[in-house]
Structures are given as C-alpha cells and as structure tokens.
Amino acid sequence: MESDLIKRKNKKGIEYSIRTDRRRFFYPQEWVHFMKSLKTSKKPLFDFMLNTGCRIDEALHIRTCDFDFERNNVRLWKTKTKAKKGETHGKPRTISISSQFSRRIKKYCCNFKSEEYIFIGSIQSVNQMLKRILKKIGIKDFYNFSTHNIRKTSGMFLKALGIDVGEICTRLGHDYNTYIQHYGSADVFSEKDMRGIKELFGDLYSRQRRF
C-alpha cells in the first residue's frame, strides 16, 4: 500500500520508488481492468505475455514466423542465457497457446511480414506504461509491478488450474527450485478468481482442444 512505498533519490536528485513486494501478481479482475484501460494497439503485447508467461525480452523478439497457428504454439527463440549454468546462449522453447489466443494473435500478425518483430518498444518503455496505467486505474501498489509480474501472474494462474509444476517450469523456462522460491500458494484465489482464470486461459491444457 502507499504507506509501504519506499522512495529514494538518484544522483540527479530525481525521486523514484522501490518495489516492496516482488512476488506481487495480478488477480483476474485486476488484469481485466488493466487490459480494458490499454489502447487497442498496446493490448496484443500484454495479452501475449500473460498467455505465454514469457520474459519481456523474449516477447519483443517475436515474429510472425515463430507461430504455428495450425498446432497453436509459438517458439520463443530469444531466451535468457543462464551464465551460472555455463550457457553461452539461451535455449529456445516451444510452448502451446490456447485456440482463442491463437486466433487473436493471428489476426494481429497479419499487419507484419513473416520475419518482422510484431511488438515495438523497449523494456523500459513497456514497464513505464504498465506502471502508468496501473496507477491510473487505482492499483495502490502500482510501483510493485513490472513486466516480470505478468510472468509471475501466468505461473500463478497455471498453478491454480492444477497444472503440473514440472510442466509450468518447462513452459516458463524455470528450474524447479526457482519456481518454488518465487511463487506463492494458489489457495489465495477465490471461486470468482478461478472462473476468471479459466476464462482468460481458454482451452489451454484442455483435453477438448487436443482431440
């Protein structure tokens, strides 16, 4: 809350806020309110991040050719390099998307060439826009949010749906210990929240879409 807000000044005397809760995630109703407050042109990027749980840098390198709309999946090819594990480059991963989201993003991709990046912006500008909109719609601890919290939200929603932790880790590009340390209990969601989560993720991981 506002009383928890920690403010500091940089070397130029400009005041900035410190995040006090790095585990903060969106509740479904908060997410819906946020998305409705965005300009139409800005919605696809945030829609993509929630539906894939990807990192912002992974999202900003997505092209139309990375999607397989017939199989409803997307290949994240510009992934994080884990130097501590001796990696010299990130490991691409292909993940599933719901048929509902697949139709939305396919329509959006029609505006771009096959190998053209479909999302425009920088990590900093997207984070600034996120905070600005959250503050505008009355999220009191807007300062706790960055695009990484969308990734946490995606993981929490999948956990609430009962998806196997191993599958979630594969999808997010996490190892098991990292996931356990940084994601909370899904029991915090109410029945209304669960209905909202299911609506947001559509037929993702639903048997009906596979047969």
N, C-alpha and C positions, 0 to 999 in steps of 0.2 A: 504494500500500500504506500501512499505518499509519505507516511511517517517513516517508512523503511528506506526511502530514497537516500542514497549517498551521493553527494555532489562534490566534485573536485575541479580544480582549475589546471589547465595545461601551462606550458611555459609562456604562452602569449596572453595568459590571463583569461582565456575563454573557458567558461564553466561547462562541465559535461557530467553525465550521470553514470553511476556504477551499477552494474547488474548485481542484484542481491539474491536472485533465485535462478540459477542456471538450469534447473530441472523444469521450469515452467513450460506448460504445454497449453494448447487451445482446448477448450471444451467445444463440443459440436456447435452449440448455439453461438459461441463467440466467433467461430470460424465462418459460419454462415453470414453473420452480421458484417464481418470483415470483408468477405468476398462481395457482398452486395454494395459495399461502400467504395469499391475499386472502379476505376474507369474500365470500360469494356476491353480496351486494348491491353490492360495490365493483368487481367484475370487469368489468361492461359498459363503464365509462368507460375503463379502461386497454385493454380489447380494442378499443374504438373508436379510441383514439389510435394504437395500433400499426397497425391496418388502414387508417387514412386518412393517417397522418403529419401530422395537424393540430396546431396550437398549442393549448395548454390553454384559452386564452380562446375559441378557435373551438369547442372541444368543449363548453364549459359553456353555449354559446348554441344548442345543437342541440335541435330539436323533432321530434316525430313527423312533422309535415307536411313536413319537409325531406328525407325519404327518398322515393325512388321504388323500391318493392320489386319492381315488375314489371320494371324495367330494371336493377335492382341498382346504384343510385347514390345519392349524397347531396349536397345543396347546402350548402356552407359559406358562410353569408351574413355572419357577423360576423368579418371578416378584418382582418388588420393594415393599418393606414394607414401608407404609406411617405412620410413628410413630405419626405424628401430628393428624392423624385421629383415633388414638387408635388401629391401626392394629398391630398384633404380627407376621404376616406373609403376604406375598403378595397374591393377588388374581389372580389365573390362568385365562387366557383368550384365547379363540379360535378364530382365525381370518382367513379370506379367503385369498387365493393366486390365482394368475392367472393360467390358464391351461398351459401357456408357461413356467412360472417359475416352476410350479409343475413338469413338465417333466424334466427340467434341474436338479432340486434338487433331484428328484427320482433317476436319473442316478448316481448322486454323492453319494447318500446314499447307493448304492449297495456295496460300499467299507467298510461299517461299520456294526457291529452287531446291533441288534434291540435296545438295551439299552446303546449303546456306544455313547459318545459325538462325534458329527461329525465335530466340529470345534476345532482346537488345538491352544492354545496361551493364553496369559494373556491380561488383559485390557491395561496395559502399552505397551506391545509389539505391539499390534494391532494399538494403537494410534501413536506410533513411526513410524511404517511402513506407515501409512496413510500420515503423515506429510512428510516423506522422499520421497514418490512417488509424492506427490503434488508439492514439491519443485523441483524435477527432471523434471517435465513436464511444469514448468514455471508458476505455480499459485503463484503470488507475495505475497498474504497474506495467504500462507500455514499455518502460525503459528496460524491463527484463527480457524483452523479445528481440530476437534476431532471426534471420532465416533458418538458423540451426534449430530453433524451437519448433519450426514446422516439421523438420525431420524427426524430432522427439515426439511430436504430436502423431505423426504417421505410425511410428513404432508403438506408441501407447494404444492407439486405436486398434492396431492389429493384435496386440496382446489382449485387449478387451474382447476381441472377437474369438479368442481361443486359438489363434494361430500358433503353431509350434515355435518355440524360441529359436531353435536352430534355423528354421525357415526365415524368421524375421531377421536374424543375423546375416544370413546369406543375401537377403534382399537389400539390407541397409549397408552391407559391406563392413559389418562389425565383427569383432570376435566375441565369444560368449561372455568373458569377464567384463569387457567394456559395457556390454548391454546390461548386465546385472547391476553394475555400479552406477549407471547413469539413468536408468529408467525405473519409475516407481511402480506401485501396485495399481492394477487396473480396477480394483474394487471401488475406486473413488467415483466411478461413473454410475449415474442413476439409470433407471429404466428408460427415461426420456433420452438420456445421453446415448444409450445403446441403440435406440431407434434411429437417432441422428447419425451415428457412426455407420450403421448398416446402409443408410440412405446415401451417405457420402461416398462409400466404397462400392456401392452397387453389387455386381455379381463377382467381384474379385474373390477368389478362393471358393467360389460356389460350384458345387458339382454340376448344377444345371448348365453352366457355360462350357463344360468340358465334354458333354456327351450329346 
